[in-house]
Amino acid sequence: MFIFANLLLAAANILDILLTAYMWIVIISALISWVNPDPYNPIVRFLHTVTEPVFRRIRKIIGFRLGIVDISPMVVILAILFVKYFLIQSLIEFAYKLKGGAIL
């Protein structure tokens, strides 16, 4: 059973790292959007390619803007934090219970 627990711990840790990286990508994309960047810059294109599909889905659900502010990055960040604090923490605690050890 400890092998499955270790696999679950590894998956939870990798998911945590990926979600943290994506959260920083969303933050950087939101900050870049304030300064009217060059659309042909490879970094700007990467940020737009990675974040815009998620932002578009959020905008369809909740609407495009709140006044003059686009709140879709904030909604994405809150969703990431919810997943990190609920799902990942639950996976880690479940894995430790499978191991029979103490929860850290």
N, C-alpha and C positions, 0 to 999 in steps of 0.2 A: 504494500500500500504506500510505502514511502516513495516509491518511484513515481506514482501518479501524483503524490503531494509535491514532489520536487518539480515535476512537469508543470503542474498548476502554478507553483510559485514562479517558475521561469516565465511562463506565459503572462502572468500578471505583471511581472517586472518589465518585460518587454513592451507590453501594452501601455504601461505607465510612461515609459520613456517615449514611445511614439506619440502618445497624446500630449505630453509636455512639449515635444518638438513642434507638433502641429499647432498647439496653442501659441507658441512664440511666432510661428509663421503667420498666424491670424493677426497677432498684435502688430507685427512689422508691416503686414499688408495694410492694416487700418491706418497706421502712422504714415506710410508712404502715400496713401490716397489723399492725404491732406495737402501735399505739396505739388500736385500735378506733375508726376514723373514722366520721363521719356518712355513712351509705350514700346519702343524698339530695344530698350535696355534688356539684356537677357535675365537679369535678376527680377526686374519688374514683370516680365512675361512669365517667369516661373511662378512668382507669387500670385499673379492673376490666374494662371492656369490651375494652381493647386487650391486656391480659396474660392474662386468665383462660382463653381458648381454648388458648393455648400451654401454660400451666401444667397444664390439664386433660389434654392429650395426654401430657405428661411424667409426670404422676401415674398415668396408666393403664399406662404402660410400666414405670416403676420402683417404683411403689407411692406411697402418699400421703405418708407422713412417715418420718423417721428419728428415732425417739423422739418428742420434742415439737416438733421443728423440721421445717418444710416445706422440703425441699431443691430443689424444682422451680425457684425463681428462680436458684439457684446453677448448676443444670444448664443452664438457658437462657443464662446469662451465659458459661459455659464453651463452649457451642456457638457463641455469637456470636464469642467470641475465636478459636476454632478457624477459623471461616469467614474472619474478618478476617486472621489471620496466614497461612492456607494459600491459600484461594481468591483473595482480593483481591490478595495479594502476588504470587501466580502470574500473575494477569491483568495486573498492572502490568509484571512482568518480561517476559512474553510480548509485550506491546505495545511495550516498548522494543526487544526483539529484532526485531520487525517493522519498526520505524523504522530499525534498524541503528545505534542509538546506544548509549551506555553505560547500564548499569543504575544507577539512583540508590539 
